[in-house]
Amino acid sequence: MKKIIAALVAVAGIGTLAAQQPGFTRKLLQDQNLSVPDRHAVQALAEFVPGGAAGKHTHPGEELGYVVEGTLELLIDGQPPRTVKAGESFFVPAGMVHDGRNVGSGPAKVLATYIVEKGKPVASPAK
């Protein structure tokens, strides 16, 4: 039952953020409890249309990303913008406000793994 509740919380957090940004979606692939207390790993496929952006947001844990297709501009507060292309990976520390934007001419896809606190939304909008 706890796993079902955690999955629903994860889907709610992913869906809420995705619904706010046209041209950006996240599809939940898996949600697994970890051996570390109060943490779970959530894996999702994020898809961006050309010019699409995730919108500024945070995660209650770390994000490990791998660009499967396309080119993104990764904006992490306090860091210079970074261009990440297909075949490259990136890391976003816990709680950091960040955004990703498709700067290529075709679609962009990112395999994202979040190591986050149980019971919290996977992503929350930021100002």
ZAKOL-660814 format. One record per atom (N, C-alpha, C, O): x, y, z; residue number from 1; atom name. Coordinates in steps of 0.2 Angstrom, whole numbers. Layout:
<<X; Y; Z>; NUM; 'CA'>;
...
***
This chain:
<<4; -6; 0>; 1; 'N'>;
<<0; 0; 0>; 1; 'CA'>;
<<4; 6; 0>; 1; 'C'>;
<<3; 11; -4>; 1; 'O'>;
<<10; 6; 4>; 2; 'N'>;
<<14; 12; 4>; 2; 'CA'>;
<<17; 14; -3>; 2; 'C'>;
<<18; 19; -5>; 2; 'O'>;
<<19; 8; -6>; 3; 'N'>;
<<22; 9; -13>; 3; 'CA'>;
<<17; 12; -18>; 3; 'C'>;
<<19; 17; -22>; 3; 'O'>;
<<10; 10; -17>; 4; 'N'>;
<<5; 13; -21>; 4; 'CA'>;
<<4; 21; -20>; 4; 'C'>;
<<4; 25; -24>; 4; 'O'>;
<<4; 22; -13>; 5; 'N'>;
<<4; 29; -12>; 5; 'CA'>;
<<9; 33; -14>; 5; 'C'>;
<<9; 39; -17>; 5; 'O'>;
<<16; 31; -13>; 6; 'N'>;
<<21; 34; -16>; 6; 'CA'>;
<<21; 35; -23>; 6; 'C'>;
<<23; 41; -26>; 6; 'O'>;
<<19; 30; -27>; 7; 'N'>;
<<18; 31; -34>; 7; 'CA'>;
<<13; 36; -36>; 7; 'C'>;
<<14; 40; -41>; 7; 'O'>;
<<8; 36; -32>; 8; 'N'>;
<<2; 41; -34>; 8; 'CA'>;
<<5; 48; -32>; 8; 'C'>;
<<4; 53; -36>; 8; 'O'>;
<<9; 49; -27>; 9; 'N'>;
<<12; 56; -25>; 9; 'CA'>;
<<17; 58; -31>; 9; 'C'>;
<<17; 64; -33>; 9; 'O'>;
<<21; 53; -33>; 10; 'N'>;
<<26; 55; -38>; 10; 'CA'>;
<<22; 57; -45>; 10; 'C'>;
<<24; 61; -48>; 10; 'O'>;
<<17; 53; -47>; 11; 'N'>;
<<13; 55; -53>; 11; 'CA'>;
<<10; 61; -52>; 11; 'C'>;
<<10; 65; -57>; 11; 'O'>;
<<7; 63; -46>; 12; 'N'>;
<<4; 69; -45>; 12; 'CA'>;
<<9; 75; -46>; 12; 'C'>;
<<7; 80; -49>; 12; 'O'>;
<<15; 74; -43>; 13; 'N'>;
<<20; 79; -44>; 13; 'CA'>;
<<22; 80; -51>; 13; 'C'>;
<<23; 86; -53>; 13; 'O'>;
<<23; 75; -54>; 14; 'N'>;
<<25; 75; -61>; 14; 'CA'>;
<<20; 78; -65>; 14; 'C'>;
<<21; 83; -69>; 14; 'O'>;
<<14; 76; -65>; 15; 'N'>;
<<8; 78; -69>; 15; 'CA'>;
<<7; 85; -68>; 15; 'C'>;
<<5; 89; -72>; 15; 'O'>;
<<7; 88; -61>; 16; 'N'>;
<<5; 95; -60>; 16; 'CA'>;
<<10; 99; -64>; 16; 'C'>;
<<8; 104; -67>; 16; 'O'>;
<<16; 98; -63>; 17; 'N'>;
<<21; 102; -67>; 17; 'CA'>;
<<21; 102; -74>; 17; 'C'>;
<<21; 107; -78>; 17; 'O'>;
<<20; 96; -77>; 18; 'N'>;
<<19; 95; -84>; 18; 'CA'>;
<<13; 99; -87>; 18; 'C'>;
<<13; 102; -92>; 18; 'O'>;
<<8; 99; -83>; 19; 'N'>;
<<1; 102; -86>; 19; 'CA'>;
<<2; 109; -86>; 19; 'C'>;
<<-2; 112; -90>; 19; 'O'>;
<<7; 112; -82>; 20; 'N'>;
<<7; 119; -82>; 20; 'CA'>;
<<12; 122; -88>; 20; 'C'>;
<<11; 128; -90>; 20; 'O'>;
<<15; 118; -91>; 21; 'N'>;
<<20; 120; -97>; 21; 'CA'>;
<<18; 117; -103>; 21; 'C'>;
<<19; 111; -104>; 21; 'O'>;
<<15; 121; -108>; 22; 'N'>;
<<13; 118; -115>; 22; 'CA'>;
<<20; 116; -118>; 22; 'C'>;
<<25; 119; -118>; 22; 'O'>;
<<20; 110; -122>; 23; 'N'>;
<<26; 108; -125>; 23; 'CA'>;
<<31; 104; -121>; 23; 'C'>;
<<36; 102; -124>; 23; 'O'>;
<<29; 102; -115>; 24; 'N'>;
<<33; 98; -111>; 24; 'CA'>;
<<29; 93; -107>; 24; 'C'>;
<<24; 94; -104>; 24; 'O'>;
<<31; 87; -107>; 25; 'N'>;
<<28; 81; -103>; 25; 'CA'>;
<<33; 77; -100>; 25; 'C'>;
<<39; 76; -102>; 25; 'O'>;
<<31; 74; -94>; 26; 'N'>;
<<35; 69; -91>; 26; 'CA'>;
<<31; 62; -91>; 26; 'C'>;
<<25; 63; -89>; 26; 'O'>;
<<34; 57; -93>; 27; 'N'>;
<<30; 50; -92>; 27; 'CA'>;
<<34; 46; -87>; 27; 'C'>;
<<40; 45; -87>; 27; 'O'>;
<<30; 44; -81>; 28; 'N'>;
<<33; 40; -76>; 28; 'CA'>;
<<35; 33; -79>; 28; 'C'>;
<<30; 30; -82>; 28; 'O'>;
<<41; 31; -78>; 29; 'N'>;
<<43; 24; -80>; 29; 'CA'>;
<<43; 19; -74>; 29; 'C'>;
<<41; 14; -75>; 29; 'O'>;
<<46; 22; -69>; 30; 'N'>;
<<46; 17; -63>; 30; 'CA'>;
<<47; 22; -56>; 30; 'C'>;
<<50; 27; -57>; 30; 'O'>;
<<45; 19; -51>; 31; 'N'>;
<<46; 22; -44>; 31; 'CA'>;
<<48; 16; -40>; 31; 'C'>;
<<44; 11; -38>; 31; 'O'>;
<<54; 16; -37>; 32; 'N'>;
<<56; 11; -33>; 32; 'CA'>;
<<59; 13; -26>; 32; 'C'>;
<<62; 19; -26>; 32; 'O'>;
<<57; 10; -21>; 33; 'N'>;
<<60; 11; -14>; 33; 'CA'>;
<<67; 10; -14>; 33; 'C'>;
<<69; 5; -17>; 33; 'O'>;
<<71; 14; -10>; 34; 'N'>;
<<78; 12; -10>; 34; 'CA'>;
<<80; 10; -3>; 34; 'C'>;
<<76; 9; 2>; 34; 'O'>;
<<86; 7; -2>; 35; 'N'>;
<<88; 5; 4>; 35; 'CA'>;
<<89; 10; 9>; 35; 'C'>;
<<90; 9; 15>; 35; 'O'>;
<<90; 17; 7>; 36; 'N'>;
<<91; 23; 11>; 36; 'CA'>;
<<84; 24; 14>; 36; 'C'>;
<<79; 25; 10>; 36; 'O'>;
<<83; 25; 20>; 37; 'N'>;
<<77; 27; 23>; 37; 'CA'>;
<<74; 33; 20>; 37; 'C'>;
<<78; 38; 19>; 37; 'O'>;
<<67; 33; 19>; 38; 'N'>;
<<64; 39; 17>; 38; 'CA'>;
<<66; 42; 10>; 38; 'C'>;
<<64; 48; 9>; 38; 'O'>;
<<68; 38; 6>; 39; 'N'>;
<<70; 40; -1>; 39; 'CA'>;
<<67; 35; -6>; 39; 'C'>;
<<67; 29; -4>; 39; 'O'>;
<<66; 37; -12>; 40; 'N'>;
<<64; 33; -17>; 40; 'CA'>;
<<67; 35; -24>; 40; 'C'>;
<<68; 41; -24>; 40; 'O'>;
<<68; 31; -29>; 41; 'N'>;
<<70; 33; -35>; 41; 'CA'>;
<<64; 33; -40>; 41; 'C'>;
<<60; 28; -40>; 41; 'O'>;
<<64; 39; -43>; 42; 'N'>;
<<58; 39; -48>; 42; 'CA'>;
<<62; 41; -55>; 42; 'C'>;
<<66; 45; -56>; 42; 'O'>;
<<60; 37; -60>; 43; 'N'>;
<<63; 37; -67>; 43; 'CA'>;
<<57; 40; -72>; 43; 'C'>;
<<52; 37; -71>; 43; 'O'>;
<<59; 45; -76>; 44; 'N'>;
<<54; 47; -80>; 44; 'CA'>;
<<57; 49; -87>; 44; 'C'>;
<<63; 50; -87>; 44; 'O'>;
<<53; 49; -92>; 45; 'N'>;
<<55; 51; -99>; 45; 'CA'>;
<<52; 58; -100>; 45; 'C'>;
<<46; 59; -100>; 45; 'O'>;
<<56; 63; -100>; 46; 'N'>;
<<54; 70; -101>; 46; 'CA'>;
<<54; 72; -109>; 46; 'C'>;
<<59; 70; -112>; 46; 'O'>;
<<49; 74; -112>; 47; 'N'>;
<<49; 76; -119>; 47; 'CA'>;
<<47; 83; -120>; 47; 'C'>;
<<43; 86; -117>; 47; 'O'>;
<<51; 87; -124>; 48; 'N'>;
<<50; 94; -126>; 48; 'CA'>;
<<49; 94; -133>; 48; 'C'>;
<<53; 92; -137>; 48; 'O'>;
<<44; 98; -135>; 49; 'N'>;
<<44; 100; -142>; 49; 'CA'>;
<<49; 106; -143>; 49; 'C'>;
<<51; 109; -139>; 49; 'O'>;
<<50; 107; -150>; 50; 'N'>;
<<55; 113; -151>; 50; 'CA'>;
<<53; 119; -148>; 50; 'C'>;
<<47; 121; -148>; 50; 'O'>;
<<57; 122; -144>; 51; 'N'>;
<<56; 128; -140>; 51; 'CA'>;
<<52; 127; -133>; 51; 'C'>;
<<51; 132; -129>; 51; 'O'>;
<<50; 121; -132>; 52; 'N'>;
<<47; 119; -126>; 52; 'CA'>;
<<52; 119; -120>; 52; 'C'>;
<<58; 118; -120>; 52; 'O'>;
<<49; 121; -114>; 53; 'N'>;
<<53; 122; -108>; 53; 'CA'>;
<<49; 118; -102>; 53; 'C'>;
<<43; 118; -102>; 53; 'O'>;
<<53; 116; -97>; 54; 'N'>;
<<50; 113; -91>; 54; 'CA'>;
<<47; 118; -87>; 54; 'C'>;
<<42; 117; -83>; 54; 'O'>;
<<49; 124; -87>; 55; 'N'>;
<<47; 129; -82>; 55; 'CA'>;
<<52; 129; -76>; 55; 'C'>;
<<54; 123; -74>; 55; 'O'>;
<<53; 134; -73>; 56; 'N'>;
<<57; 134; -67>; 56; 'CA'>;
<<54; 130; -61>; 56; 'C'>;
<<48; 130; -60>; 56; 'O'>;
<<58; 125; -58>; 57; 'N'>;
<<55; 121; -53>; 57; 'CA'>;
<<61; 118; -49>; 57; 'C'>;
<<67; 119; -50>; 57; 'O'>;
<<59; 114; -44>; 58; 'N'>;
<<64; 111; -39>; 58; 'CA'>;
<<62; 104; -38>; 58; 'C'>;
<<56; 102; -40>; 58; 'O'>;
<<66; 100; -35>; 59; 'N'>;
<<65; 93; -33>; 59; 'CA'>;
<<67; 92; -26>; 59; 'C'>;
<<72; 95; -24>; 59; 'O'>;
<<64; 88; -22>; 60; 'N'>;
<<66; 87; -15>; 60; 'CA'>;
<<71; 81; -15>; 60; 'C'>;
<<71; 77; -10>; 60; 'O'>;
<<76; 82; -19>; 61; 'N'>;
<<81; 77; -20>; 61; 'CA'>;
<<85; 78; -26>; 61; 'C'>;
<<84; 83; -30>; 61; 'O'>;
<<90; 74; -28>; 62; 'N'>;
<<94; 75; -34>; 62; 'CA'>;
<<91; 73; -40>; 62; 'C'>;
<<86; 68; -40>; 62; 'O'>;
<<93; 76; -46>; 63; 'N'>;
<<91; 74; -52>; 63; 'CA'>;
<<97; 72; -56>; 63; 'C'>;
<<102; 76; -57>; 63; 'O'>;
<<97; 66; -59>; 64; 'N'>;
<<102; 64; -64>; 64; 'CA'>;
<<99; 63; -71>; 64; 'C'>;
<<94; 59; -71>; 64; 'O'>;
<<101; 67; -76>; 65; 'N'>;
<<98; 67; -82>; 65; 'CA'>;
<<102; 64; -88>; 65; 'C'>;
<<109; 65; -87>; 65; 'O'>;
<<100; 61; -93>; 66; 'N'>;
<<103; 59; -99>; 66; 'CA'>;
<<99; 61; -105>; 66; 'C'>;
<<93; 59; -105>; 66; 'O'>;
<<102; 65; -109>; 67; 'N'>;
<<98; 67; -115>; 67; 'CA'>;
<<99; 62; -120>; 67; 'C'>;
<<104; 60; -123>; 67; 'O'>;
<<93; 59; -122>; 68; 'N'>;
<<92; 54; -126>; 68; 'CA'>;
<<92; 56; -134>; 68; 'C'>;
<<94; 53; -138>; 68; 'O'>;
<<88; 62; -134>; 69; 'N'>;
<<87; 65; -141>; 69; 'CA'>;
<<87; 72; -141>; 69; 'C'>;
<<84; 75; -136>; 69; 'O'>;
<<90; 76; -145>; 70; 'N'>;
<<89; 83; -146>; 70; 'CA'>;
<<95; 87; -142>; 70; 'C'>;
<<100; 84; -140>; 70; 'O'>;
<<93; 93; -141>; 71; 'N'>;
<<98; 98; -137>; 71; 'CA'>;
<<94; 102; -133>; 71; 'C'>;
<<89; 105; -134>; 71; 'O'>;
<<96; 103; -126>; 72; 'N'>;
<<93; 107; -121>; 72; 'CA'>;
<<98; 112; -119>; 72; 'C'>;
<<104; 111; -119>; 72; 'O'>;
<<95; 117; -117>; 73; 'N'>;
<<99; 122; -113>; 73; 'CA'>;
<<96; 121; -105>; 73; 'C'>;
<<91; 122; -104>; 73; 'O'>;
<<101; 120; -101>; 74; 'N'>;
<<100; 118; -94>; 74; 'CA'>;
<<102; 125; -90>; 74; 'C'>;
<<107; 127; -90>; 74; 'O'>;
<<97; 127; -86>; 75; 'N'>;
<<98; 133; -82>; 75; 'CA'>;
<<97; 132; -75>; 75; 'C'>;
<<92; 130; -73>; 75; 'O'>;
<<103; 132; -71>; 76; 'N'>;
<<102; 131; -64>; 76; 'CA'>;
<<104; 137; -61>; 76; 'C'>;
<<110; 140; -62>; 76; 'O'>;
<<100; 139; -56>; 77; 'N'>;
<<102; 146; -53>; 77; 'CA'>;
<<109; 146; -50>; 77; 'C'>;
<<111; 141; -47>; 77; 'O'>;
<<112; 151; -51>; 78; 'N'>;
<<119; 152; -48>; 78; 'CA'>;
<<124; 149; -53>; 78; 'C'>;
<<130; 150; -51>; 78; 'O'>;
<<123; 146; -58>; 79; 'N'>;
<<127; 143; -63>; 79; 'CA'>;
<<126; 146; -70>; 79; 'C'>;
<<121; 148; -72>; 79; 'O'>;
<<131; 146; -74>; 80; 'N'>;
<<130; 148; -81>; 80; 'CA'>;
<<126; 143; -85>; 80; 'C'>;
<<126; 137; -83>; 80; 'O'>;
<<122; 146; -90>; 81; 'N'>;
<<118; 141; -94>; 81; 'CA'>;
<<123; 136; -97>; 81; 'C'>;
<<128; 137; -99>; 81; 'O'>;
<<120; 130; -98>; 82; 'N'>;
<<124; 124; -101>; 82; 'CA'>;
<<120; 121; -106>; 82; 'C'>;
<<114; 120; -105>; 82; 'O'>;
<<123; 120; -112>; 83; 'N'>;
<<120; 116; -117>; 83; 'CA'>;
<<121; 109; -117>; 83; 'C'>;
<<127; 107; -116>; 83; 'O'>;
<<116; 105; -117>; 84; 'N'>;
<<117; 97; -116>; 84; 'CA'>;
<<114; 94; -122>; 84; 'C'>;
<<108; 95; -124>; 84; 'O'>;
<<118; 90; -125>; 85; 'N'>;
<<116; 87; -132>; 85; 'CA'>;
<<115; 79; -131>; 85; 'C'>;
<<117; 76; -125>; 85; 'O'>;
<<111; 76; -136>; 86; 'N'>;
<<110; 69; -135>; 86; 'CA'>;
<<117; 65; -134>; 86; 'C'>;
<<122; 67; -137>; 86; 'O'>;
<<116; 61; -129>; 87; 'N'>;
<<122; 57; -127>; 87; 'CA'>;
<<126; 60; -121>; 87; 'C'>;
<<131; 57; -119>; 87; 'O'>;
<<124; 66; -119>; 88; 'N'>;
<<127; 69; -113>; 88; 'CA'>;
<<122; 68; -107>; 88; 'C'>;
<<116; 68; -107>; 88; 'O'>;
<<126; 69; -101>; 89; 'N'>;
<<122; 68; -95>; 89; 'CA'>;
<<123; 75; -91>; 89; 'C'>;
<<127; 79; -92>; 89; 'O'>;
<<118; 76; -86>; 90; 'N'>;
<<119; 81; -81>; 90; 'CA'>;
<<116; 80; -74>; 90; 'C'>;
<<113; 74; -73>; 90; 'O'>;
<<118; 84; -70>; 91; 'N'>;
<<116; 83; -63>; 91; 'CA'>;
<<113; 89; -60>; 91; 'C'>;
<<116; 95; -61>; 91; 'O'>;
<<107; 89; -56>; 92; 'N'>;
<<105; 95; -53>; 92; 'CA'>;
<<104; 93; -45>; 92; 'C'>;
<<101; 88; -43>; 92; 'O'>;
<<108; 97; -41>; 93; 'N'>;
<<108; 96; -34>; 93; 'CA'>;
<<101; 97; -31>; 93; 'C'>;
<<96; 100; -34>; 93; 'O'>;
<<99; 94; -25>; 94; 'N'>;
<<93; 94; -22>; 94; 'CA'>;
<<91; 101; -21>; 94; 'C'>;
<<95; 105; -18>; 94; 'O'>;
<<85; 103; -22>; 95; 'N'>;
<<82; 110; -20>; 95; 'CA'>;
<<84; 115; -24>; 95; 'C'>;
<<82; 121; -23>; 95; 'O'>;
<<88; 114; -29>; 96; 'N'>;
<<90; 120; -34>; 96; 'CA'>;
<<85; 121; -39>; 96; 'C'>;
<<82; 117; -42>; 96; 'O'>;
<<84; 128; -39>; 97; 'N'>;
<<79; 130; -45>; 97; 'CA'>;
<<82; 130; -51>; 97; 'C'>;
<<88; 132; -52>; 97; 'O'>;
<<79; 126; -56>; 98; 'N'>;
<<82; 125; -63>; 98; 'CA'>;
<<76; 125; -68>; 98; 'C'>;
<<70; 124; -66>; 98; 'O'>;
<<78; 125; -74>; 99; 'N'>;
<<74; 124; -80>; 99; 'CA'>;
<<78; 121; -86>; 99; 'C'>;
<<84; 122; -86>; 99; 'O'>;
<<74; 118; -90>; 100; 'N'>;
<<77; 115; -96>; 100; 'CA'>;
<<73; 117; -102>; 100; 'C'>;
<<67; 117; -101>; 100; 'O'>;
<<76; 119; -107>; 101; 'N'>;
<<73; 122; -113>; 101; 'CA'>;
<<76; 118; -119>; 101; 'C'>;
<<82; 118; -120>; 101; 'O'>;
<<71; 116; -124>; 102; 'N'>;
<<73; 113; -130>; 102; 'CA'>;
<<76; 119; -135>; 102; 'C'>;
<<72; 123; -137>; 102; 'O'>;
<<82; 119; -136>; 103; 'N'>;
<<85; 124; -141>; 103; 'CA'>;
<<86; 121; -148>; 103; 'C'>;
<<89; 125; -152>; 103; 'O'>;
<<84; 115; -149>; 104; 'N'>;
<<86; 112; -155>; 104; 'CA'>;
<<80; 113; -160>; 104; 'C'>;
<<74; 116; -158>; 104; 'O'>;
<<80; 110; -166>; 105; 'N'>;
<<75; 111; -171>; 105; 'CA'>;
<<70; 105; -171>; 105; 'C'>;
<<65; 106; -174>; 105; 'O'>;
<<72; 100; -167>; 106; 'N'>;
<<67; 94; -167>; 106; 'CA'>;
<<65; 93; -160>; 106; 'C'>;
<<67; 97; -155>; 106; 'O'>;
<<62; 87; -158>; 107; 'N'>;
<<60; 86; -151>; 107; 'CA'>;
<<66; 84; -147>; 107; 'C'>;
<<71; 82; -150>; 107; 'O'>;
<<66; 85; -141>; 108; 'N'>;
<<71; 83; -136>; 108; 'CA'>;
<<68; 78; -131>; 108; 'C'>;
<<62; 79; -129>; 108; 'O'>;
<<72; 73; -129>; 109; 'N'>;
<<70; 68; -124>; 109; 'CA'>;
<<75; 67; -119>; 109; 'C'>;
<<81; 67; -121>; 109; 'O'>;
<<73; 67; -113>; 110; 'N'>;
<<78; 66; -107>; 110; 'CA'>;
<<75; 61; -103>; 110; 'C'>;
<<70; 60; -101>; 110; 'O'>;
<<80; 56; -101>; 111; 'N'>;
<<79; 51; -96>; 111; 'CA'>;
<<81; 54; -90>; 111; 'C'>;
<<87; 55; -89>; 111; 'O'>;
<<76; 55; -85>; 112; 'N'>;
<<78; 58; -79>; 112; 'CA'>;
<<77; 53; -73>; 112; 'C'>;
<<71; 50; -73>; 112; 'O'>;
<<81; 53; -68>; 113; 'N'>;
<<81; 49; -62>; 113; 'CA'>;
<<81; 54; -57>; 113; 'C'>;
<<86; 57; -56>; 113; 'O'>;
<<76; 53; -52>; 114; 'N'>;
<<76; 57; -46>; 114; 'CA'>;
<<77; 53; -40>; 114; 'C'>;
<<73; 48; -39>; 114; 'O'>;
<<81; 55; -36>; 115; 'N'>;
<<82; 52; -29>; 115; 'CA'>;
<<79; 57; -24>; 115; 'C'>;
<<82; 62; -22>; 115; 'O'>;
<<73; 56; -22>; 116; 'N'>;
<<69; 61; -19>; 116; 'CA'>;
<<66; 58; -12>; 116; 'C'>;
<<65; 52; -11>; 116; 'O'>;
<<64; 63; -8>; 117; 'N'>;
<<61; 61; -2>; 117; 'CA'>;
<<54; 58; -3>; 117; 'C'>;
<<50; 60; -7>; 117; 'O'>;
<<52; 53; 1>; 118; 'N'>;
<<46; 50; 0>; 118; 'CA'>;
<<40; 54; 3>; 118; 'C'>;
<<42; 58; 8>; 118; 'O'>;
<<35; 54; 0>; 119; 'N'>;
<<29; 58; 3>; 119; 'CA'>;
<<29; 65; 0>; 119; 'C'>;
<<24; 69; 2>; 119; 'O'>;
<<34; 67; -4>; 120; 'N'>;
<<34; 74; -7>; 120; 'CA'>;
<<33; 74; -14>; 120; 'C'>;
<<35; 69; -17>; 120; 'O'>;
<<30; 79; -17>; 121; 'N'>;
<<30; 79; -25>; 121; 'CA'>;
<<37; 78; -28>; 121; 'C'>;
<<42; 81; -25>; 121; 'O'>;
<<37; 75; -33>; 122; 'N'>;
<<44; 74; -37>; 122; 'CA'>;
<<46; 81; -39>; 122; 'C'>;
<<52; 82; -39>; 122; 'O'>;
<<42; 85; -41>; 123; 'N'>;
<<44; 92; -44>; 123; 'CA'>;
<<39; 97; -41>; 123; 'C'>;
<<33; 96; -41>; 123; 'O'>;
<<41; 103; -40>; 124; 'N'>;
<<37; 108; -38>; 124; 'CA'>;
<<39; 115; -41>; 124; 'C'>;
<<45; 116; -42>; 124; 'O'>;
<<34; 118; -44>; 125; 'N'>;
<<35; 125; -48>; 125; 'CA'>;
<<39; 130; -43>; 125; 'C'>;
<<38; 130; -37>; 125; 'O'>;
<<43; 133; -46>; 126; 'N'>;
<<47; 139; -42>; 126; 'CA'>;
<<46; 145; -46>; 126; 'C'>;
<<44; 146; -52>; 126; 'O'>;
<<47; 150; -42>; 127; 'N'>;
<<47; 157; -45>; 127; 'CA'>;
<<53; 160; -48>; 127; 'C'>;
<<53; 165; -50>; 127; 'O'>;
***
